[in-house]
């Protein structure tokens, strides 16, 4: 096999490997968040705060739609990484071939269901009348492009499983540039409002998906499949379902908890919705180093468990924890110094800026447990601890719904309860993830044939 298209993480310095693997993903994730932020900046400044609120309130809902599909992509990546760590090239190819059926099937199902239910769900979420139609239009357009998201996340997960975090980066950068251009043209030139933003986003995602697929087929030898690799394999399909369903449920539960929180946010009106949209966009950017490190930890864990090297997995986890703490402290200081300025990037309304600036300072105090969620949960995912994937998602549901109901009922907190809910949910979930790691059950899970 051509080694330049893979990265063997079963030997070498743990910290160096984690950073080498995560940095390209970090750049890619930042670009991805960048074009999400551009959507919000253009809408907030050129269409209005109500349009910003409409786009922002659909983020959790759209994430909910994508989560099940992305769960299968994650499960596929874990299986591939463990076979790669075991040095079993044939089984790596078999996983790729069988994943095609699962990913395409889930993409079609989720797209159809989400389109049919979008109006009813927005009604249940108490969406304000002032932003309802924009929110519905944006949601329907994005839902129509679910298949592009599924394809990109699926191929990106497969490439990362082999240690290739650079190829997905290239196509994310291209997509980001196209998205910005599309936003500017469709919103500023053709005055298409939120519809233009949604169309630009879907087009950019489609380009990144198909570009990544064609490049992998042409350049990565693991993707040169024979007819035999596409033969349905009962063991691999069952394993993929055993991993994909809980991973997807984890994401869906997290998304459901965010949707439930959004329904409470909507009660406080357009200004609070807009402020929450701005703080969420900033937090999404802050989370990208954690997310990138987490994906590195998952691949590192899966490859080394495939090679039966548990001690090396533990070393990698400890190194990742140090990186989490260092970055969290830096980000917290930045939010306290420049929080208002960050919010003003999205909207110029003084009341929204005042709310968002204080809110981002509240949640920044919880960045360390947020980062540990990514580090510890990713280790469990890489080990194939699918039961905890479901449990950790359930913890977030309980936290967001429980804390929001209790804190929002306290007159002294008012709408600040929204951001305290976010921080406390990160805290209890982070503690749960670290406790699961300490239990050590992940050491005894065996996914691939030995």
C-alpha positions in Angstrom: 0.0 0.0 0.0 1.1 3.6 -0.7 2.1 4.8 2.8 1.8 8.5 1.9 -2.0 8.3 2.0 -2.1 6.8 5.5 -0.7 7.4 8.9 0.2 4.5 11.2 -0.4 5.7 14.8 0.7 2.5 16.5 4.2 3.8 16.9 6.0 7.1 17.6 5.5 10.0 20.0 1.9 10.2 21.2 1.7 14.0 21.5 3.4 14.6 18.1 1.0 12.1 16.4 -2.1 13.6 17.9 -1.1 17.1 16.9 0.1 16.1 13.4 -3.3 14.3 12.9 -5.5 17.0 14.5 -4.0 20.2 13.0 -5.2 19.6 9.4 -8.6 18.7 10.8 -8.6 21.8 13.0 -7.9 24.0 9.9 -10.7 22.2 8.0 -13.1 22.5 10.9 -12.3 26.2 11.3 -13.0 26.8 7.6 -16.2 24.9 8.0 -17.2 27.0 10.9 -16.0 30.0 9.1 -18.6 29.6 6.3 -21.2 28.9 9.0 -20.2 32.2 10.6 -20.2 34.0 7.3 -23.9 32.9 6.9 -24.7 34.5 10.2 -22.6 37.6 9.7 -24.1 38.3 6.2 -27.7 37.6 7.4 -27.4 39.5 10.6 -25.9 42.6 9.0 -27.6 42.7 5.6 -30.9 41.0 6.1 -31.7 41.7 9.8 -31.7 40.3 13.3 -34.9 38.4 12.7 -33.4 36.6 9.8 -30.3 35.8 11.9 -32.6 34.4 14.6 -34.4 32.3 12.0 -31.1 30.8 10.7 -29.7 30.3 14.2 -32.7 28.6 15.7 -32.6 25.9 13.0 -29.0 24.9 13.7 -29.9 22.4 16.5 -32.8 21.1 14.4 -30.6 20.5 11.4 -27.9 18.9 13.6 -30.6 16.5 14.8 -31.3 15.4 11.2 -27.7 14.8 10.4 -26.8 13.0 13.6 -28.0 9.5 12.8 -26.2 9.5 9.4 -23.1 10.8 11.0 -23.3 8.0 13.6 -22.9 5.4 10.9 -20.0 7.3 9.5 -18.3 7.3 12.9 -18.9 3.6 13.3 -17.5 2.8 9.9 -14.4 4.8 10.8 -13.9 2.9 14.1 -14.1 -0.4 12.3 -11.7 0.7 9.6 -9.2 2.0 12.1 -9.1 -1.2 14.1 -8.6 -3.3 11.0 -5.9 -0.9 9.9 -4.2 -1.2 13.2 -4.4 -4.9 12.8 -2.8 -4.6 9.4 -5.7 -6.3 7.6 -6.0 -4.4 4.3 -8.7 -6.7 2.8 -11.1 -6.1 5.7 -10.5 -2.4 5.5 -11.7 -2.5 1.9 -14.7 -4.7 2.9 -15.8 -2.1 5.4 -15.7 0.6 2.8 -17.7 -1.5 0.4 -20.4 -2.4 2.9 -20.6 1.2 4.3 -21.9 2.5 0.9 -25.3 0.8 1.5 -25.7 2.0 5.0 -24.7 5.6 4.4 -26.7 6.1 1.2 -29.8 4.4 2.8 -29.7 6.6 5.9 -29.1 9.7 3.9 -32.3 9.2 1.8 -34.4 8.2 4.7 -33.4 11.2 6.8 -33.8 13.7 3.9 -37.4 12.5 3.2 -38.5 12.4 6.8 -37.0 15.8 7.7 -38.7 17.5 4.7 -42.1 16.0 5.6 -41.9 17.0 9.3 -40.2 20.4 9.3 -43.3 22.6 9.6 -44.7 20.5 12.5 -41.5 20.5 14.4 -41.1 24.3 14.1 -44.6 24.7 15.5 -43.8 22.4 18.5 -40.7 24.5 19.1 -42.7 27.6 19.7 -41.0 29.4 16.8 -42.0 33.1 16.9 -44.3 34.2 14.1 -41.8 36.9 13.1 -39.2 34.3 12.0 -41.3 31.2 11.3 -41.4 31.4 7.5 -37.7 32.1 7.2 -36.9 29.3 9.5 -39.1 26.9 7.6 -37.6 27.9 4.3 -34.0 27.6 5.5 -34.7 24.2 7.1 -36.4 22.7 4.0 -33.5 23.7 1.7 -30.9 22.4 4.1 -32.8 19.1 4.6 -32.9 18.6 0.9 -29.1 18.5 0.9 -28.7 16.0 3.7 -27.3 13.4 1.3 -24.3 15.7 0.5 -23.5 16.0 4.3 -23.8 12.2 4.6 -21.4 11.6 1.7 -18.8 14.0 2.9 -18.9 12.9 6.5 -18.7 9.3 5.4 -15.7 9.6 3.2 -14.0 11.9 5.6 -14.4 9.4 8.4 -13.0 6.6 6.3 -10.0 8.7 5.3 -9.4 9.7 8.9 -9.6 6.1 9.9 -6.5 5.5 7.8 -4.7 8.5 9.3 -5.4 10.8 6.4 -6.7 14.1 7.8 -5.3 16.3 5.0 -7.5 15.3 2.1 -10.8 16.3 3.8 -9.1 19.6 4.6 -8.4 20.5 1.0 -12.0 20.1 0.0 -13.4 21.9 3.1 -11.3 24.9 2.2 -12.6 24.8 -1.4 -16.2 24.5 -0.1 -15.7 27.4 2.4 -14.5 29.7 -0.4 -17.4 28.7 -2.6 -19.9 29.2 0.3 -18.7 32.7 1.0 -18.9 33.6 -2.7 -22.4 32.0 -2.9 -23.5 34.0 0.1 -22.3 37.3 -1.3 -23.8 36.7 -4.7 -27.2 35.2 -3.7 -27.8 37.5 -0.7 -26.2 40.8 -1.7 -26.7 40.7 -5.5 -29.9 38.7 -5.9 -31.4 39.6 -2.6 -32.5 36.0 -1.8 -32.2 36.3 2.0 -32.1 33.1 4.0 -32.9 31.0 1.0 -29.7 32.3 -0.7 -27.6 31.4 2.4 -29.1 27.9 2.5 -28.5 27.2 -1.2 -24.9 28.5 -1.0 -24.3 26.1 2.0 -25.8 23.1 0.3 -23.9 23.7 -2.9 -20.6 24.0 -1.1 -21.2 20.8 0.9 -22.0 18.9 -2.4 -18.7 20.1 -3.9 -16.7 19.0 -0.9 -18.4 15.7 -0.8 -18.0 14.7 -4.4 -14.5 16.2 -4.7 -13.3 14.2 -1.7 -14.8 11.0 -3.1 -13.3 11.3 -6.5 -9.9 12.2 -5.1 -10.0 9.2 -2.7 -10.9 6.8 -5.5 -8.1 8.1 -7.7 -5.3 8.4 -5.2 -5.8 6.2 -2.2 -5.2 2.5 -2.9 -7.5 1.4 -0.1 -10.5 2.8 -2.1 -9.7 0.7 -5.2 -12.3 -1.8 -4.5 -13.3 -5.0 -6.3 -16.7 -6.5 -6.7 -15.9 -8.8 -3.8 -15.5 -5.9 -1.5 -19.1 -4.8 -2.2 -20.5 -8.2 -1.3 -22.7 -7.8 1.8 -20.9 -9.1 4.8 -23.1 -10.1 7.7 -20.5 -9.6 10.4 -19.5 -6.1 9.1 -23.1 -5.0 8.7 -24.0 -6.1 12.2 -20.9 -4.5 13.6 -21.7 -1.3 11.8 -25.3 -1.3 13.1 -24.0 -2.1 16.6 -21.8 1.0 16.4 -23.7 3.2 14.1 -27.1 3.1 15.9 -25.7 4.1 19.4 -23.3 6.7 17.9 -26.2 8.1 15.9 -28.5 8.0 19.0 -25.8 9.8 20.9 -25.7 12.6 18.3 -29.5 12.6 18.0 -30.0 12.8 21.8 -27.5 15.7 22.0 -29.3 17.4 19.2 -32.7 16.8 20.8 -31.5 18.4 24.0 -30.3 21.4 22.0 -33.7 21.6 20.2 -35.5 21.4 23.6 -33.3 24.2 24.9 -34.0 26.2 21.8 -37.7 25.9 22.5 -37.1 27.6 25.9 -34.9 30.3 24.3 -37.7 31.1 21.8 -39.9 32.2 24.7 -37.6 35.1 25.4 -38.0 36.8 22.0 -35.9 37.7 19.0 -33.1 39.5 20.8 -32.3 36.6 23.1 -32.5 34.2 20.1 -30.1 36.4 18.1 -27.7 36.6 21.1 -27.8 32.9 21.5 -27.2 32.4 17.8 -24.1 34.6 18.0 -22.7 32.9 21.2 -23.4 29.5 19.6 -21.4 30.4 16.5 -18.5 31.5 18.6 -18.6 28.4 20.8 -18.7 26.2 17.7 -15.5 27.9 16.7 -14.0 27.4 20.1 -14.9 23.7 20.1 -13.1 23.0 16.9 -9.7 22.4 18.5 -11.5 20.0 20.9 -13.3 18.4 18.1 -10.2 17.9 16.0 -8.2 16.6 19.0 -11.1 14.2 19.8 -11.1 12.8 16.2 -7.4 12.3 16.6 -7.9 10.5 19.9 -10.6 8.3 18.4 -8.4 7.2 15.5 -5.4 6.8 17.8 -7.4 4.6 20.1 -8.9 2.4 17.4 -5.6 1.8 15.7 -3.8 1.0 18.9 -6.5 -1.3 20.2 -6.5 -3.1 16.8 -2.7 -3.6 17.5 -3.6 -4.6 21.2 -1.6 -1.8 22.7 -3.7 -0.5 25.7 -0.9 1.3 27.5 -0.3 3.4 24.4 -4.0 4.4 24.4 -3.7 5.6 28.0 -0.7 7.7 27.2 -2.5 9.3 24.3 -5.4 10.2 26.5 -3.2 11.8 29.2 -1.5 13.9 26.5 -4.8 15.0 25.1 -6.0 16.1 28.6 -3.0 18.4 29.0 -3.8 20.0 25.6 -7.4 20.5 26.5 -6.6 22.4 29.8 -4.0 24.7 28.1 -6.4 25.7 25.3 -9.4 26.1 27.6 -7.5 28.6 29.8 -6.4 30.7 26.8 -9.9 30.8 25.3 -11.5 31.8 28.7 -9.2 34.7 29.0 -9.9 35.8 25.4 -13.7 35.7 26.0 -13.4 37.9 29.1 -11.3 40.5 27.2 -13.0 40.6 23.8 -16.4 38.9 24.3 -18.4 42.0 23.2 -16.3 42.5 20.1 -16.8 38.9 19.0 -20.6 39.3 19.3 -20.5 42.5 17.4 -19.1 40.6 14.4 -22.6 39.1 14.0 -24.9 41.9 14.8 -24.8 45.6 15.6 -27.9 45.8 17.8 -26.6 47.1 21.2 -28.9 45.1 23.4 -28.1 41.8 21.6 -24.4 42.6 21.9 -24.7 43.3 25.6 -26.6 40.0 26.2 -24.2 38.0 24.1 -21.0 39.5 25.6 -22.1 38.6 29.1 -23.4 35.2 28.0 -20.1 34.1 26.4 -18.2 35.0 29.6 -20.5 32.7 31.5 -20.0 29.6 29.3 -16.3 30.2 28.9 -15.9 29.2 32.6 -16.9 25.6 31.6 -14.4 25.1 28.7 -12.3 22.6 30.5 -15.1 20.1 31.1 -16.3 20.7 27.5 -12.8 19.8 26.2 -12.7 16.7 28.3 -16.0 15.5 26.8 -14.3 15.4 23.4 -11.2 13.7 24.7 -12.8 11.0 26.9 -15.9 10.4 24.7 -13.7 10.1 21.6 -11.5 7.5 23.3 -14.7 5.5 24.1 -15.9 5.8 20.5 -12.5 4.7 19.2 -12.7 1.7 21.5 -16.2 0.9 20.2 -17.9 1.5 23.6 -21.2 2.0 21.9 -23.3 1.7 25.0 -21.6 4.6 26.6 -22.1 6.6 23.4 -25.9 6.3 24.1 -25.5 7.0 27.8 -23.4 10.1 27.4 -26.0 11.5 24.9 -28.7 10.7 27.5 -26.7 12.7 30.2 -26.7 15.7 27.9 -30.5 15.4 27.4 -31.1 15.2 31.2 -28.7 18.1 31.8 -30.1 20.5 29.1 -33.7 19.8 29.8 -33.4 19.4 33.6 -31.2 22.5 34.2 -33.2 24.6 31.7 -36.5 23.8 33.4 -35.2 24.5 36.9 -33.1 27.5 36.1 -35.5 29.2 33.8 -38.1 29.1 36.5 -35.9 31.2 38.8 -36.9 34.9 38.3 -33.4 36.0 39.5 -31.8 34.3 36.4 -34.3 35.0 33.6 -32.8 34.4 30.2 -29.3 33.9 31.7 -30.6 30.5 32.7 -30.0 29.5 29.0 -26.2 29.9 29.2 -25.9 28.5 32.7 -27.7 25.5 31.5 -25.2 25.1 28.7 -22.2 25.3 31.0 -23.6 23.0 33.7 -24.5 20.4 31.1 -20.9 20.4 29.8 -19.8 19.9 33.4 -21.9 16.9 34.3 -21.3 15.3 30.9 -17.5 15.8 31.1 -17.5 14.2 34.6 -19.5 11.3 33.3 -17.1 10.7 30.4 -14.0 10.9 32.6 -15.6 8.4 35.1 -16.3 6.0 32.2 -12.7 6.2 31.2 -11.6 5.5 34.8 -13.8 2.4 34.9 -11.7 0.8 32.2 -14.4 -1.2 30.5 -13.2 0.1 27.1 -10.0 -2.1 27.5 -12.1 -5.3 27.2 -14.1 -4.4 24.1 -13.2 -6.4 21.0 -14.7 -5.3 17.7 -12.6 -7.0 15.0 -11.7 -10.6 14.6 -8.4 -11.6 16.2 
